[in-house]
Amino acid sequence: MIKNAKILWIDLEMTGLDPASDRILEVAAIATDWGFNEIATYESAVRIDESILKNRMIGDFWETFSETREALRVQNSAAELDTRAIELQLIGFVKANFAEELAADEKILLAGNSIHQDRRFIRNEWKELDKMLHYRMLDVSAWKVVMNGKFKRVFAKPEDHRALEDIRGSIQELEFYLKKVKK
């Protein structure tokens, strides 16, 4: 029997933070239940024009994470699918793992760390996927702000800046915060 997922975790790696000028380089998705058990995973590199990489992957952030930048550049040169093909695969992933919600004409809950930023890119590049997503989002960074600001609780999340492991780190971080909440 196939388990029906309840939360769609997504993490994107992009050339920068401006959806009008930057592009998605890498995407990962994990479908989980409310126990945060992984039901299915998806990951892919997105093929983009080399000139965008050269013109957009510059500045202090990319200098600090130069190893990640180089890994993403190598990955891009080997990537075979463009952004539209990736969107179609993601839609297939959602349809396969969120059948109950889609059958009930419900939107899918999107989750992640600073997911609002990733959502801006989804709206810009993957309009059909965006239509499947609920307007509410589960943003782990909001938990981070409250737990750190009010309770001085900090989760030491590794900053790999690779999509699939970033999602797993976000799930671990939310679980950490939830354990601090009294029942």
Backbone torsions as a table, in degrees:
resi	resn	phi	psi	omega
1	MET	NA	133.3	-179.7
2	ILE	-83.4	129.4	176.4
3	LYS	-76.7	142.3	176.4
4	ASN	-93.3	127.7	-179.8
5	ALA	-77.0	158.7	178.6
6	LYS	-121.3	-23.2	-177.4
7	ILE	-130.8	132.3	175.1
8	LEU	-104.6	106.5	177.4
9	TRP	-89.3	129.6	178.1
10	ILE	-132.3	141.8	170.2
11	ASP	-135.3	135.7	178.2
12	LEU	-117.4	143.9	167.0
13	GLU	-109.8	128.9	-175.3
14	MET	-125.2	167.7	177.6
15	THR	-70.7	-19.6	179.4
16	GLY	-174.8	-161.9	-173.1
17	LEU	-108.3	3.0	-178.6
18	ASP	-102.2	107.0	-177.2
19	PRO	-61.6	-22.2	179.0
20	ALA	-74.9	-30.6	-175.8
21	SER	-113.2	-29.4	-176.7
22	ASP	-94.1	167.2	-177.9
23	ARG	-133.6	155.7	175.8
24	ILE	-72.7	131.0	178.3
25	LEU	-104.4	-35.1	-173.6
26	GLU	-148.2	143.4	177.0
27	VAL	-136.1	142.9	170.3
28	ALA	-135.5	149.7	177.2
29	ALA	-140.4	141.8	173.2
30	ILE	-130.1	127.8	174.4
31	ALA	-95.1	126.5	179.4
32	THR	-129.5	165.6	168.5
33	ASP	-91.6	-173.1	180.0
34	TRP	-75.1	-8.6	171.6
35	GLY	-87.6	3.2	-178.8
36	PHE	64.1	26.3	174.1
37	ASN	-80.0	131.1	179.0
38	GLU	-68.9	129.2	176.5
39	ILE	-103.2	-40.4	179.0
40	ALA	-157.4	155.2	177.1
41	THR	-129.8	156.7	177.2
42	TYR	-145.4	140.2	170.9
43	GLU	-153.5	147.7	179.4
44	SER	-161.6	152.9	170.7
45	ALA	-92.7	148.4	179.5
46	VAL	-108.9	128.6	178.8
47	ARG	-79.7	120.5	175.2
48	ILE	-128.4	164.8	-178.6
49	ASP	-62.9	134.3	-178.5
50	GLU	-57.6	-33.1	-179.3
51	SER	-64.9	-31.3	177.1
52	ILE	-65.8	-41.5	177.6
53	LEU	-58.9	-47.7	-177.0
54	LYS	-65.4	-38.2	-175.6
55	ASN	-84.7	-23.6	-173.3
56	ARG	-108.9	-25.9	-177.2
57	MET	-89.8	64.1	-178.4
58	ILE	-132.8	166.9	176.4
59	GLY	105.2	-179.3	-174.1
60	ASP	-59.9	-44.1	-178.7
61	PHE	-57.3	-50.1	-176.8
62	TRP	-70.0	-25.7	174.2
63	GLU	-69.8	-39.5	178.3
64	THR	-66.0	-38.9	-178.4
65	PHE	-110.0	50.1	-176.2
66	SER	-64.5	-33.0	177.6
67	GLU	-65.8	-41.8	176.8
68	THR	-63.7	-43.2	179.4
69	ARG	-57.7	-46.2	-178.7
70	GLU	-66.8	-39.4	178.0
71	ALA	-63.2	-40.4	178.7
72	LEU	-68.4	-35.5	177.2
73	ARG	-65.5	-44.2	177.9
74	VAL	-63.3	-44.9	179.0
75	GLN	-59.8	-41.6	180.0
76	ASN	-62.1	-40.3	-178.7
77	SER	-66.2	-24.1	178.6
78	ALA	-95.8	-12.0	-177.3
79	ALA	-65.3	141.2	-177.5
80	GLU	-108.0	-18.5	-173.2
81	LEU	-107.9	137.8	175.7
82	ASP	-85.5	178.3	-173.0
83	THR	-62.0	-35.9	179.7
84	ARG	-67.0	-42.2	178.9
85	ALA	-64.5	-38.6	177.6
86	ILE	-64.5	-43.7	178.4
87	GLU	-57.9	-43.8	179.3
88	LEU	-62.5	-39.2	176.1
89	GLN	-64.8	-41.3	178.6
90	LEU	-64.7	-39.8	176.5
91	ILE	-61.4	-41.8	176.1
92	GLY	-62.6	-39.9	177.6
93	PHE	-61.4	-45.3	179.0
94	VAL	-63.8	-46.3	-179.3
95	LYS	-61.3	-36.3	-178.7
96	ALA	-73.9	-28.2	-171.7
97	ASN	-112.3	-9.1	-179.4
98	PHE	-126.5	41.3	-174.9
99	ALA	-58.8	-42.6	-178.1
100	GLU	-63.1	-44.9	179.8
101	GLU	-63.9	-44.8	-178.3
102	LEU	-67.1	-37.6	178.4
103	ALA	-64.5	-32.3	179.4
104	ALA	-89.8	8.8	-179.4
105	ASP	58.3	36.8	177.3
106	GLU	-98.7	152.2	176.7
107	LYS	-84.8	155.5	-176.3
108	ILE	-89.7	135.0	177.6
109	LEU	-78.4	123.3	-179.9
110	LEU	-97.3	138.1	-178.3
111	ALA	-137.2	157.5	176.0
112	GLY	160.9	-178.7	177.6
113	ASN	-90.8	125.2	-173.9
114	SER	50.9	44.3	-174.5
115	ILE	-63.2	-23.6	177.7
116	HIS	-59.7	-34.3	179.0
117	GLN	-70.5	-44.0	177.3
118	ASP	-62.3	-37.9	180.0
119	ARG	-61.6	-34.6	176.6
120	ARG	-59.9	-40.1	177.8
121	PHE	-71.6	-39.0	177.1
122	ILE	-60.1	-45.8	178.7
123	ARG	-60.6	-36.7	-177.4
124	ASN	-76.4	-43.5	-172.7
125	GLU	-102.6	-28.1	-173.1
126	TRP	-127.2	68.7	-174.6
127	LYS	-62.1	-36.0	179.8
128	GLU	-69.8	-39.7	174.7
129	LEU	-64.1	-43.1	-179.1
130	ASP	-56.7	-37.0	179.9
131	LYS	-63.5	-22.3	-178.4
132	MET	-85.7	-9.8	-171.8
133	LEU	-99.3	141.9	178.0
134	HIS	-68.0	153.2	177.1
135	TYR	-71.0	-25.7	175.5
136	ARG	-81.0	146.0	179.5
137	MET	-135.6	151.6	175.5
138	LEU	-98.0	100.5	-175.1
139	ASP	-103.3	109.5	-178.6
140	VAL	-63.3	-29.8	-179.3
141	SER	-65.3	-27.2	175.2
142	ALA	-66.4	-40.7	175.2
143	TRP	-61.7	-41.5	-179.6
144	LYS	-58.7	-45.1	-178.8
145	VAL	-61.7	-47.2	-178.6
146	VAL	-67.1	-50.0	-176.0
147	MET	-64.0	-37.1	178.7
148	ASN	-75.3	-47.5	-176.3
149	GLY	-68.0	-42.0	-174.9
150	LYS	-91.6	-38.3	-172.1
151	PHE	-116.1	-1.2	-179.3
152	LYS	57.6	33.1	176.1
153	ARG	-97.8	126.1	-177.9
154	VAL	-127.6	132.3	175.5
155	PHE	-99.1	128.6	-179.4
156	ALA	-88.0	84.1	-179.4
157	LYS	-86.0	130.4	176.0
158	PRO	-64.6	142.3	-179.1
159	GLU	-108.2	73.9	-178.9
160	ASP	-78.4	-26.6	-174.6
161	HIS	55.4	43.3	169.0
162	ARG	-128.6	133.2	-163.3
163	ALA	-58.0	-53.1	-173.8
164	LEU	-65.0	-44.9	179.9
165	GLU	-70.0	-29.9	175.4
166	ASP	-64.0	-39.0	177.7
167	ILE	-64.1	-47.6	-180.0
168	ARG	-59.6	-37.9	175.8
169	GLY	-65.1	-37.4	178.2
170	SER	-66.6	-40.0	177.6
171	ILE	-64.2	-44.4	177.4
172	GLN	-61.4	-39.7	179.7
173	GLU	-64.4	-45.3	178.4
174	LEU	-63.1	-41.0	177.1
175	GLU	-61.1	-39.5	176.9
176	PHE	-58.5	-47.9	-179.3
177	TYR	-66.7	-40.8	-179.1
178	LEU	-63.3	-31.5	177.2
179	LYS	-67.7	-22.8	180.0
180	LYS	-82.6	-16.4	179.8
181	VAL	-80.5	128.0	179.7
182	LYS	-76.6	142.1	178.2
183	LYS	-78.6	NA	NA
